Each structure stands twice: as structure tokens, then as C-alpha cells.
Amino acid sequence: MYIIVIAWLYVTVLMALTETSVVAGILTLVFYGLLPTALLWWLFGRPGRRRRADRIPEKAAPPEDKASEGEH
């Protein structure tokens, strides 16, 4: 996945460098490169974020104290 992202950003940087003005180059880089890449990373990263969110409550739960159970 990373190689595809690197290649796509490389192509869009080259496209931006060949634009006739600086503003057109920046807009090309943002709209052809950065926004689509960020959208794809967000979409394809969703399963990993869901797995991490499911594991957090397991880590956040305090361990049961065996010594305090006998006092009641």
C-alpha cells in the first residue's frame, strides 16, 4: 500500500512542477495528490482503527483485586 501512495504522490508532485503558475501547481498537488491520498488512507485505515477501539476497553478495565473480595 505504501509503495502505491509514494508513487502517486511522486506523480502528482511532478504534475505540479510542470504547471504554468505556482497557484496552479499548489492546487494540482492538493486536489490530485494530498486530498485523494488522505481520503484513501482514512477509508482503508478504518478496519485497523476499529480493531484498536475494540481492544482499548480490555486494557482500560482495572484488574480485580482478590484481597478486597475477602473483606466483604
PDB file with SEQRES, HELIX, SHEET and CRYST1 records, atoms N, CA, C and O in Angstrom:
SEQRES   1 A   72  MET TYR ILE ILE VAL ILE ALA TRP LEU TYR VAL THR VAL          
SEQRES   2 A   72  LEU MET ALA LEU THR GLU THR SER VAL VAL ALA GLY ILE          
SEQRES   3 A   72  LEU THR LEU VAL PHE TYR GLY LEU LEU PRO THR ALA LEU          
SEQRES   4 A   72  LEU TRP TRP LEU PHE GLY ARG PRO GLY ARG ARG ARG ARG          
SEQRES   5 A   72  ALA ASP ARG ILE PRO GLU LYS ALA ALA PRO PRO GLU ASP          
SEQRES   6 A   72  LYS ALA SER GLU GLY GLU HIS                                  
HELIX    1 AA1 TYR A    2  LEU A   17  1                                  16    
HELIX    2 AA2 VAL A   22  THR A   28  1                                   7    
HELIX    3 AA3 LEU A   29  LEU A   34  3                                   6    
HELIX    4 AA4 LEU A   35  PHE A   44  1                                  10    
HELIX    5 AA5 ARG A   46  ALA A   60  1                                  15    
HELIX    6 AA6 LYS A   66  GLU A   69  1                                   4    
CRYST1    1.000    1.000    1.000  90.00  90.00  90.00 P 1           1          
ATOM      1  N   MET A   1       0.826  -1.195   0.000  1.00  0.00           N  
ATOM      2  CA  MET A   1       0.000   0.000   0.000  1.00  0.00           C  
ATOM      3  C   MET A   1       0.872   1.261   0.000  1.00  0.00           C  
ATOM      4  O   MET A   1       0.573   2.240  -0.684  1.00  0.00           O  
ATOM      5  N   TYR A   2       1.951   1.213   0.780  1.00  0.00           N  
ATOM      6  CA  TYR A   2       2.795   2.399   0.874  1.00  0.00           C  
ATOM      7  C   TYR A   2       3.455   2.736  -0.459  1.00  0.00           C  
ATOM      8  O   TYR A   2       3.604   3.911  -0.794  1.00  0.00           O  
ATOM      9  N   ILE A   3       3.851   1.724  -1.219  1.00  0.00           N  
ATOM     10  CA  ILE A   3       4.519   1.986  -2.486  1.00  0.00           C  
ATOM     11  C   ILE A   3       3.572   2.665  -3.478  1.00  0.00           C  
ATOM     12  O   ILE A   3       3.998   3.493  -4.284  1.00  0.00           O  
ATOM     13  N   ILE A   4       2.304   2.314  -3.414  1.00  0.00           N  
ATOM     14  CA  ILE A   4       1.318   2.946  -4.293  1.00  0.00           C  
ATOM     15  C   ILE A   4       1.137   4.410  -3.916  1.00  0.00           C  
ATOM     16  O   ILE A   4       1.063   5.275  -4.788  1.00  0.00           O  
ATOM     17  N   VAL A   5       1.065   4.682  -2.635  1.00  0.00           N  
ATOM     18  CA  VAL A   5       0.912   6.063  -2.163  1.00  0.00           C  
ATOM     19  C   VAL A   5       2.132   6.898  -2.536  1.00  0.00           C  
ATOM     20  O   VAL A   5       1.998   8.032  -2.996  1.00  0.00           O  
ATOM     21  N   ILE A   6       3.310   6.338  -2.336  1.00  0.00           N  
ATOM     22  CA  ILE A   6       4.540   7.063  -2.676  1.00  0.00           C  
ATOM     23  C   ILE A   6       4.590   7.347  -4.177  1.00  0.00           C  
ATOM     24  O   ILE A   6       4.938   8.454  -4.587  1.00  0.00           O  
ATOM     25  N   ALA A   7       4.244   6.355  -4.994  1.00  0.00           N  
ATOM     26  CA  ALA A   7       4.260   6.545  -6.441  1.00  0.00           C  
ATOM     27  C   ALA A   7       3.235   7.590  -6.871  1.00  0.00           C  
ATOM     28  O   ALA A   7       3.527   8.432  -7.721  1.00  0.00           O  
ATOM     29  N   TRP A   8       2.042   7.542  -6.293  1.00  0.00           N  
ATOM     30  CA  TRP A   8       1.013   8.516  -6.665  1.00  0.00           C  
ATOM     31  C   TRP A   8       1.436   9.932  -6.277  1.00  0.00           C  
ATOM     32  O   TRP A   8       1.260  10.868  -7.058  1.00  0.00           O  
ATOM     33  N   LEU A   9       1.985  10.091  -5.097  1.00  0.00           N  
ATOM     34  CA  LEU A   9       2.434  11.418  -4.682  1.00  0.00           C  
ATOM     35  C   LEU A   9       3.605  11.897  -5.540  1.00  0.00           C  
ATOM     36  O   LEU A   9       3.716  13.090  -5.822  1.00  0.00           O  
ATOM     37  N   TYR A  10       4.468  10.988  -5.953  1.00  0.00           N  
ATOM     38  CA  TYR A  10       5.572  11.346  -6.842  1.00  0.00           C  
ATOM     39  C   TYR A  10       5.039  11.884  -8.171  1.00  0.00           C  
ATOM     40  O   TYR A  10       5.516  12.899  -8.679  1.00  0.00           O  
ATOM     41  N   VAL A  11       4.054  11.195  -8.721  1.00  0.00           N  
ATOM     42  CA  VAL A  11       3.461  11.628  -9.985  1.00  0.00           C  
ATOM     43  C   VAL A  11       2.789  12.990  -9.837  1.00  0.00           C  
ATOM     44  O   VAL A  11       2.935  13.851 -10.704  1.00  0.00           O  
ATOM     45  N   THR A  12       2.062  13.187  -8.755  1.00  0.00           N  
ATOM     46  CA  THR A  12       1.373  14.470  -8.586  1.00  0.00           C  
ATOM     47  C   THR A  12       2.352  15.609  -8.314  1.00  0.00           C  
ATOM     48  O   THR A  12       2.102  16.743  -8.722  1.00  0.00           O  
ATOM     49  N   VAL A  13       3.453  15.329  -7.639  1.00  0.00           N  
ATOM     50  CA  VAL A  13       4.464  16.374  -7.454  1.00  0.00           C  
ATOM     51  C   VAL A  13       5.057  16.763  -8.809  1.00  0.00           C  
ATOM     52  O   VAL A  13       5.265  17.946  -9.077  1.00  0.00           O  
ATOM     53  N   LEU A  14       5.327  15.780  -9.657  1.00  0.00           N  
ATOM     54  CA  LEU A  14       5.842  16.099 -10.983  1.00  0.00           C  
ATOM     55  C   LEU A  14       4.814  16.865 -11.812  1.00  0.00           C  
ATOM     56  O   LEU A  14       5.171  17.782 -12.551  1.00  0.00           O  
ATOM     57  N   MET A  15       3.542  16.491 -11.690  1.00  0.00           N  
ATOM     58  CA  MET A  15       2.491  17.242 -12.383  1.00  0.00           C  
ATOM     59  C   MET A  15       2.446  18.686 -11.885  1.00  0.00           C  
ATOM     60  O   MET A  15       2.301  19.619 -12.674  1.00  0.00           O  
ATOM     61  N   ALA A  16       2.572  18.858 -10.575  1.00  0.00           N  
ATOM     62  CA  ALA A  16       2.513  20.208 -10.006  1.00  0.00           C  
ATOM     63  C   ALA A  16       3.705  21.043 -10.459  1.00  0.00           C  
ATOM     64  O   ALA A  16       3.576  22.248 -10.677  1.00  0.00           O  
ATOM     65  N   LEU A  17       4.852  20.411 -10.600  1.00  0.00           N  
ATOM     66  CA  LEU A  17       6.037  21.152 -11.038  1.00  0.00           C  
ATOM     67  C   LEU A  17       5.934  21.615 -12.488  1.00  0.00           C  
ATOM     68  O   LEU A  17       6.582  22.590 -12.866  1.00  0.00           O  
ATOM     69  N   THR A  18       5.144  20.946 -13.295  1.00  0.00           N  
ATOM     70  CA  THR A  18       5.031  21.330 -14.705  1.00  0.00           C  
ATOM     71  C   THR A  18       3.923  22.346 -14.959  1.00  0.00           C  
ATOM     72  O   THR A  18       3.740  22.781 -16.097  1.00  0.00           O  
ATOM     73  N   GLU A  19       3.188  22.729 -13.933  1.00  0.00           N  
ATOM     74  CA  GLU A  19       2.130  23.731 -14.111  1.00  0.00           C  
ATOM     75  C   GLU A  19       2.758  25.085 -14.441  1.00  0.00           C  
ATOM     76  O   GLU A  19       3.918  25.343 -14.120  1.00  0.00           O  
ATOM     77  N   THR A  20       1.969  25.941 -15.088  1.00  0.00           N  
ATOM     78  CA  THR A  20       2.487  27.230 -15.555  1.00  0.00           C  
ATOM     79  C   THR A  20       2.596  28.274 -14.452  1.00  0.00           C  
ATOM     80  O   THR A  20       3.380  29.214 -14.577  1.00  0.00           O  
ATOM     81  N   SER A  21       1.823  28.129 -13.369  1.00  0.00           N  
ATOM     82  CA  SER A  21       1.918  29.099 -12.273  1.00  0.00           C  
ATOM     83  C   SER A  21       2.025  28.355 -10.945  1.00  0.00           C  
ATOM     84  O   SER A  21       1.715  27.167 -10.847  1.00  0.00           O  
ATOM     85  N   VAL A  22       2.465  29.075  -9.944  1.00  0.00           N  
ATOM     86  CA  VAL A  22       2.632  28.493  -8.614  1.00  0.00           C  
ATOM     87  C   VAL A  22       1.278  28.100  -8.017  1.00  0.00           C  
ATOM     88  O   VAL A  22       1.152  27.049  -7.389  1.00  0.00           O  
ATOM     89  N   VAL A  23       0.276  28.945  -8.215  1.00  0.00           N  
ATOM     90  CA  VAL A  23      -1.057  28.654  -7.681  1.00  0.00           C  
ATOM     91  C   VAL A  23      -1.620  27.381  -8.313  1.00  0.00           C  
ATOM     92  O   VAL A  23      -2.186  26.537  -7.617  1.00  0.00           O  
ATOM     93  N   ALA A  24      -1.464  27.244  -9.623  1.00  0.00           N  
ATOM     94  CA  ALA A  24      -1.946  26.038 -10.300  1.00  0.00           C  
ATOM     95  C   ALA A  24      -1.189  24.810  -9.812  1.00  0.00           C  
ATOM     96  O   ALA A  24      -1.778  23.738  -9.668  1.00  0.00           O  
ATOM     97  N   GLY A  25       0.094  24.950  -9.560  1.00  0.00           N  
ATOM     98  CA  GLY A  25       0.889  23.831  -9.039  1.00  0.00           C  
ATOM     99  C   GLY A  25       0.448  23.410  -7.652  1.00  0.00           C  
ATOM    100  O   GLY A  25       0.355  22.216  -7.369  1.00  0.00           O  
ATOM    101  N   ILE A  26       0.175  24.371  -6.784  1.00  0.00           N  
ATOM    102  CA  ILE A  26      -0.280  24.058  -5.430  1.00  0.00           C  
ATOM    103  C   ILE A  26      -1.657  23.393  -5.466  1.00  0.00           C  
ATOM    104  O   ILE A  26      -1.904  22.414  -4.761  1.00  0.00           O  
ATOM    105  N   LEU A  27      -2.540  23.932  -6.287  1.00  0.00           N  
ATOM    106  CA  LEU A  27      -3.879  23.341  -6.404  1.00  0.00           C  
ATOM    107  C   LEU A  27      -3.825  21.931  -6.991  1.00  0.00           C  
ATOM    108  O   LEU A  27      -4.571  21.049  -6.563  1.00  0.00           O  
ATOM    109  N   THR A  28      -2.957  21.723  -7.955  1.00  0.00           N  
ATOM    110  CA  THR A  28      -2.792  20.380  -8.519  1.00  0.00           C  
ATOM    111  C   THR A  28      -2.295  19.415  -7.462  1.00  0.00           C  
ATOM    112  O   THR A  28      -2.813  18.305  -7.339  1.00  0.00           O  
ATOM    113  N   LEU A  29      -1.311  19.820  -6.710  1.00  0.00           N  
ATOM    114  CA  LEU A  29      -0.767  18.962  -5.662  1.00  0.00           C  
ATOM    115  C   LEU A  29      -1.818  18.637  -4.605  1.00  0.00           C  
ATOM    116  O   LEU A  29      -1.926  17.492  -4.165  1.00  0.00           O  
ATOM    117  N   VAL A  30      -2.585  19.636  -4.201  1.00  0.00           N  
ATOM    118  CA  VAL A  30      -3.581  19.418  -3.157  1.00  0.00           C  
ATOM    119  C   VAL A  30      -4.740  18.567  -3.664  1.00  0.00           C  
ATOM    120  O   VAL A  30      -5.120  17.592  -3.016  1.00  0.00           O  
ATOM    121  N   PHE A  31      -5.310  18.930  -4.828  1.00  0.00           N  
ATOM    122  CA  PHE A  31      -6.533  18.268  -5.278  1.00  0.00           C  
ATOM    123  C   PHE A  31      -6.297  16.947  -6.013  1.00  0.00           C  
ATOM    124  O   PHE A  31      -7.184  16.094  -6.042  1.00  0.00           O  
ATOM    125  N   TYR A  32      -5.116  16.766  -6.605  1.00  0.00           N  
ATOM    126  CA  TYR A  32      -4.827  15.489  -7.257  1.00  0.00           C  
ATOM    127  C   TYR A  32      -3.995  14.568  -6.373  1.00  0.00           C  
ATOM    128  O   TYR A  32      -3.988  13.353  -6.571  1.00  0.00           O  
ATOM    129  N   GLY A  33      -3.296  15.142  -5.403  1.00  0.00           N  
ATOM    130  CA  GLY A  33      -2.394  14.325  -4.610  1.00  0.00           C  
ATOM    131  C   GLY A  33      -2.782  14.147  -3.160  1.00  0.00           C  
ATOM    132  O   GLY A  33      -3.038  13.030  -2.711  1.00  0.00           O  
ATOM    133  N   LEU A  34      -2.825  15.239  -2.432  1.00  0.00           N  
ATOM    134  CA  LEU A  34      -2.986  15.131  -0.985  1.00  0.00           C  
ATOM    135  C   LEU A  34      -4.398  14.734  -0.555  1.00  0.00           C  
ATOM    136  O   LEU A  34      -4.555  13.856   0.293  1.00  0.00           O  
ATOM    137  N   LEU A  35      -5.412  15.355  -1.116  1.00  0.00           N  
ATOM    138  CA  LEU A  35      -6.784  15.021  -0.708  1.00  0.00           C  
ATOM    139  C   LEU A  35      -7.187  13.587  -1.066  1.00  0.00           C  
ATOM    140  O   LEU A  35      -7.723  12.887  -0.207  1.00  0.00           O  
ATOM    141  N   PRO A  36      -6.951  13.117  -2.308  1.00  0.00           N  
ATOM    142  CA  PRO A  36      -7.293  11.719  -2.591  1.00  0.00           C  
ATOM    143  C   PRO A  36      -6.503  10.725  -1.739  1.00  0.00           C  
ATOM    144  O   PRO A  36      -7.042   9.705  -1.310  1.00  0.00           O  
ATOM    145  N   THR A  37      -5.231  11.023  -1.497  1.00  0.00           N  
ATOM    146  CA  THR A  37      -4.420  10.133  -0.668  1.00  0.00           C  
ATOM    147  C   THR A  37      -4.935  10.094   0.760  1.00  0.00           C  
ATOM    148  O   THR A  37      -5.031   9.020   1.354  1.00  0.00           O  
ATOM    149  N   ALA A  38      -5.266  11.240   1.315  1.00  0.00           N  
ATOM    150  CA  ALA A  38      -5.804  11.278   2.680  1.00  0.00           C  
ATOM    151  C   ALA A  38      -7.140  10.547   2.768  1.00  0.00           C  
ATOM    152  O   ALA A  38      -7.403   9.849   3.748  1.00  0.00           O  
ATOM    153  N   LEU A  39      -7.972  10.701   1.765  1.00  0.00           N  
ATOM    154  CA  LEU A  39      -9.261  10.004   1.752  1.00  0.00           C  
ATOM    155  C   LEU A  39      -9.068   8.494   1.700  1.00  0.00           C  
ATOM    156  O   LEU A  39      -9.721   7.763   2.445  1.00  0.00           O  
ATOM    157  N   LEU A  40      -8.193   8.023   0.844  1.00  0.00           N  
ATOM    158  CA  LEU A  40      -7.958   6.582   0.750  1.00  0.00           C  
ATOM    159  C   LEU A  40      -7.352   6.020   2.027  1.00  0.00           C  
ATOM    160  O   LEU A  40      -7.744   4.941   2.471  1.00  0.00           O  
ATOM    161  N   TRP A  41      -6.402   6.734   2.624  1.00  0.00           N  
ATOM    162  CA  TRP A  41      -5.819   6.252   3.887  1.00  0.00           C  
ATOM    163  C   TRP A  41      -6.871   6.207   4.975  1.00  0.00           C  
ATOM    164  O   TRP A  41      -6.872   5.290   5.797  1.00  0.00           O  
ATOM    165  N   TRP A  42      -7.764   7.179   4.994  1.00  0.00           N  
ATOM    166  CA  TRP A  42      -8.825   7.191   6.003  1.00  0.00           C  
ATOM    167  C   TRP A  42      -9.788   6.029   5.779  1.00  0.00           C  
ATOM    168  O   TRP A  42     -10.181   5.354   6.731  1.00  0.00           O  
ATOM    169  N   LEU A  43     -10.167   5.794   4.524  1.00  0.00           N  
ATOM    170  CA  LEU A  43     -11.097   4.707   4.224  1.00  0.00           C  
ATOM    171  C   LEU A  43     -10.485   3.333   4.480  1.00  0.00           C  
ATOM    172  O   LEU A  43     -11.120   2.474   5.092  1.00  0.00           O  
ATOM    173  N   PHE A  44      -9.260   3.124   4.018  1.00  0.00           N  
ATOM    174  CA  PHE A  44      -8.635   1.817   4.184  1.00  0.00           C  
ATOM    175  C   PHE A  44      -8.078   1.608   5.584  1.00  0.00           C  
ATOM    176  O   PHE A  44      -7.779   0.471   5.947  1.00  0.00           O  
ATOM    177  N   GLY A  45      -7.928   2.637   6.367  1.00  0.00           N  
ATOM    178  CA  GLY A  45      -7.455   2.503   7.738  1.00  0.00           C  
ATOM    179  C   GLY A  45      -8.560   2.250   8.739  1.00  0.00           C  
ATOM    180  O   GLY A  45      -8.296   2.044   9.923  1.00  0.00           O  
ATOM    181  N   ARG A  46      -9.804   2.265   8.267  1.00  0.00           N  
ATOM    182  CA  ARG A  46     -10.947   2.104   9.174  1.00  0.00           C  
ATOM    183  C   ARG A  46     -10.955   0.762   9.901  1.00  0.00           C  
ATOM    184  O   ARG A  46     -11.207   0.753  11.106  1.00  0.00           O  
ATOM    185  N   PRO A  47     -10.695  -0.380   9.245  1.00  0.00           N  
ATOM    186  CA  PRO A  47     -10.694  -1.644   9.991  1.00  0.00           C  
ATOM    187  C   PRO A  47      -9.646  -1.677  11.102  1.00  0.00           C  
ATOM    188  O   PRO A  47      -9.900  -2.218  12.179  1.00  0.00           O  
ATOM    189  N   GLY A  48      -8.490  -1.112  10.849  1.00  0.00           N  
ATOM    190  CA  GLY A  48      -7.461  -1.073  11.886  1.00  0.00           C  
ATOM    191  C   GLY A  48      -7.862  -0.205  13.069  1.00  0.00           C  
ATOM    192  O   GLY A  48      -7.601  -0.547  14.222  1.00  0.00           O  
ATOM    193  N   ARG A  49      -8.506   0.934  12.767  1.00  0.00           N  
ATOM    194  CA  ARG A  49      -8.973   1.793  13.863  1.00  0.00           C  
ATOM    195  C   ARG A  49     -10.050   1.089  14.668  1.00  0.00           C  
ATOM    196  O   ARG A  49     -10.097   1.228  15.890  1.00  0.00           O  
ATOM    197  N   ARG A  50     -10.918   0.334  14.001  1.00  0.00           N  
ATOM    198  CA  ARG A  50     -11.977  -0.388  14.698  1.00  0.00           C  
ATOM    199  C   ARG A  50     -11.394  -1.474  15.609  1.00  0.00           C  
ATOM    200  O   ARG A  50     -11.859  -1.662  16.733  1.00  0.00           O  
ATOM    201  N   ARG A  51     -10.377  -2.182  15.118  1.00  0.00           N  
ATOM    202  CA  ARG A  51      -9.738  -3.209  15.946  1.00  0.00           C  
ATOM    203  C   ARG A  51      -9.077  -2.588  17.173  1.00  0.00           C  
ATOM    204  O   ARG A  51      -9.171  -3.128  18.275  1.00  0.00           O  
ATOM    205  N   ARG A  52      -8.408  -1.448  16.977  1.00  0.00           N  
ATOM    206  CA  ARG A  52      -7.778  -0.777  18.122  1.00  0.00           C  
ATOM    207  C   ARG A  52      -8.817  -0.289  19.115  1.00  0.00           C  
ATOM    208  O   ARG A  52      -8.602  -0.372  20.324  1.00  0.00           O  
ATOM    209  N   ALA A  53      -9.941   0.220  18.624  1.00  0.00           N  
ATOM    210  CA  ALA A  53     -11.002   0.701  19.523  1.00  0.00           C  
ATOM    211  C   ALA A  53     -11.614  -0.454  20.297  1.00  0.00           C  
ATOM    212  O   ALA A  53     -12.012  -0.276  21.449  1.00  0.00           O  
ATOM    213  N   ASP A  54     -11.698  -1.620  19.699  1.00  0.00           N  
ATOM    214  CA  ASP A  54     -12.236  -2.779  20.406  1.00  0.00           C  
ATOM    215  C   ASP A  54     -11.285  -3.276  21.482  1.00  0.00           C  
ATOM    216  O   ASP A  54     -11.728  -3.841  22.482  1.00  0.00           O  
ATOM    217  N   ARG A  55      -9.985  -3.075  21.295  1.00  0.00           N  
ATOM    218  CA  ARG A  55      -9.010  -3.538  22.289  1.00  0.00           C  
ATOM    219  C   ARG A  55      -8.858  -2.573  23.457  1.00  0.00           C  
ATOM    220  O   ARG A  55      -8.428  -2.993  24.531  1.00  0.00           O  
ATOM    221  N   ILE A  56      -9.187  -1.313  23.291  1.00  0.00           N  
ATOM    222  CA  ILE A  56      -8.980  -0.318  24.343  1.00  0.00           C  
ATOM    223  C   ILE A  56      -9.771  -0.634  25.616  1.00  0.00           C  
ATOM    224  O   ILE A  56      -9.196  -0.539  26.701  1.00  0.00           O  
ATOM    225  N   PRO A  57     -11.056  -1.003  25.549  1.00  0.00           N  
ATOM    226  CA  PRO A  57     -11.758  -1.314  26.798  1.00  0.00           C  
ATOM    227  C   PRO A  57     -11.132  -2.477  27.565  1.00  0.00           C  
ATOM    228  O   PRO A  57     -11.210  -2.510  28.793  1.00  0.00           O  
ATOM    229  N   GLU A  58     -10.512  -3.435  26.866  1.00  0.00           N  
ATOM    230  CA  GLU A  58      -9.851  -4.529  27.560  1.00  0.00           C  
ATOM    231  C   GLU A  58      -8.664  -4.022  28.365  1.00  0.00           C  
ATOM    232  O   GLU A  58      -8.440  -4.476  29.487  1.00  0.00           O  
ATOM    233  N   LYS A  59      -7.913  -3.101  27.815  1.00  0.00           N  
ATOM    234  CA  LYS A  59      -6.764  -2.549  28.524  1.00  0.00           C  
ATOM    235  C   LYS A  59      -7.185  -1.583  29.616  1.00  0.00           C  
ATOM    236  O   LYS A  59      -6.518  -1.493  30.647  1.00  0.00           O  
ATOM    237  N   ALA A  60      -8.281  -0.858  29.413  1.00  0.00           N  
ATOM    238  CA  ALA A  60      -8.698   0.175  30.356  1.00  0.00           C  
ATOM    239  C   ALA A  60      -9.402  -0.402  31.580  1.00  0.00           C  
ATOM    240  O   ALA A  60      -9.514   0.287  32.594  1.00  0.00           O  
ATOM    241  N   ALA A  61      -9.874  -1.632  31.518  1.00  0.00           N  
ATOM    242  CA  ALA A  61     -10.583  -2.227  32.655  1.00  0.00           C  
ATOM    243  C   ALA A  61      -9.592  -2.466  33.789  1.00  0.00           C  
ATOM    244  O   ALA A  61      -8.536  -3.060  33.571  1.00  0.00           O  
ATOM    245  N   PRO A  62      -9.921  -2.009  34.996  1.00  0.00           N  
ATOM    246  CA  PRO A  62      -8.993  -2.206  36.117  1.00  0.00           C  
ATOM    247  C   PRO A  62      -8.957  -3.679  36.520  1.00  0.00           C  
ATOM    248  O   PRO A  62      -9.979  -4.362  36.451  1.00  0.00           O  
ATOM    249  N   PRO A  63      -7.802  -4.171  36.935  1.00  0.00           N  
ATOM    250  CA  PRO A  63      -7.721  -5.567  37.365  1.00  0.00           C  
ATOM    251  C   PRO A  63      -8.484  -5.762  38.676  1.00  0.00           C  
ATOM    252  O   PRO A  63      -8.526  -4.876  39.529  1.00  0.00           O  
ATOM    253  N   GLU A  64      -9.074  -6.924  38.808  1.00  0.00           N  
ATOM    254  CA  GLU A  64      -9.826  -7.206  40.029  1.00  0.00           C  
ATOM    255  C   GLU A  64      -8.866  -7.480  41.166  1.00  0.00           C  
ATOM    256  O   GLU A  64      -7.868  -8.183  41.004  1.00  0.00           O  
ATOM    257  N   ASP A  65      -9.181  -6.915  42.318  1.00  0.00           N  
ATOM    258  CA  ASP A  65      -8.317  -7.072  43.484  1.00  0.00           C  
ATOM    259  C   ASP A  65      -8.846  -8.231  44.312  1.00  0.00           C  
ATOM    260  O   ASP A  65      -9.933  -8.139  44.883  1.00  0.00           O  
ATOM    261  N   LYS A  66      -8.089  -9.326  44.383  1.00  0.00           N  
ATOM    262  CA  LYS A  66      -8.514 -10.531  45.093  1.00  0.00           C  
ATOM    263  C   LYS A  66      -8.524 -10.318  46.609  1.00  0.00           C  
ATOM    264  O   LYS A  66      -9.330 -10.933  47.308  1.00  0.00           O  
ATOM    265  N   ALA A  67      -7.653  -9.468  47.123  1.00  0.00           N  
ATOM    266  CA  ALA A  67      -7.564  -9.256  48.562  1.00  0.00           C  
ATOM    267  C   ALA A  67      -8.814  -8.521  49.083  1.00  0.00           C  
ATOM    268  O   ALA A  67      -9.269  -8.809  50.190  1.00  0.00           O  
ATOM    269  N   SER A  68      -9.358  -7.605  48.327  1.00  0.00           N  
ATOM    270  CA  SER A  68     -10.503  -6.837  48.795  1.00  0.00           C  
ATOM    271  C   SER A  68     -11.790  -7.648  48.747  1.00  0.00           C  
ATOM    272  O   SER A  68     -12.754  -7.294  49.426  1.00  0.00           O  
ATOM    273  N   GLU A  69     -11.838  -8.744  47.951  1.00  0.00           N  
ATOM    274  CA  GLU A  69     -13.046  -9.543  47.861  1.00  0.00           C  
ATOM    275  C   GLU A  69     -13.293 -10.305  49.168  1.00  0.00           C  
ATOM    276  O   GLU A  69     -14.449 -10.530  49.526  1.00  0.00           O  
ATOM    277  N   GLY A  70     -12.276 -10.695  49.866  1.00  0.00           N  
ATOM    278  CA  GLY A  70     -12.439 -11.454  51.104  1.00  0.00           C  
ATOM    279  C   GLY A  70     -12.926 -10.614  52.266  1.00  0.00           C  
ATOM    280  O   GLY A  70     -13.434 -11.168  53.241  1.00  0.00           O  
ATOM    281  N   GLU A  71     -12.791  -9.304  52.202  1.00  0.00           N  
ATOM    282  CA  GLU A  71     -13.180  -8.435  53.303  1.00  0.00           C  
ATOM    283  C   GLU A  71     -14.678  -8.233  53.381  1.00  0.00           C  
ATOM    284  O   GLU A  71     -15.177  -7.880  54.450  1.00  0.00           O  
ATOM    285  N   HIS A  72     -15.412  -8.436  52.321  1.00  0.00           N  
ATOM    286  CA  HIS A  72     -16.862  -8.174  52.296  1.00  0.00           C  
ATOM    287  C   HIS A  72     -17.634  -9.292  52.850  1.00  0.00           C  
ATOM    288  O   HIS A  72     -18.862  -9.230  52.901  1.00  0.00           O  
TER     289      HIS A  72                                                      
END                                                                             
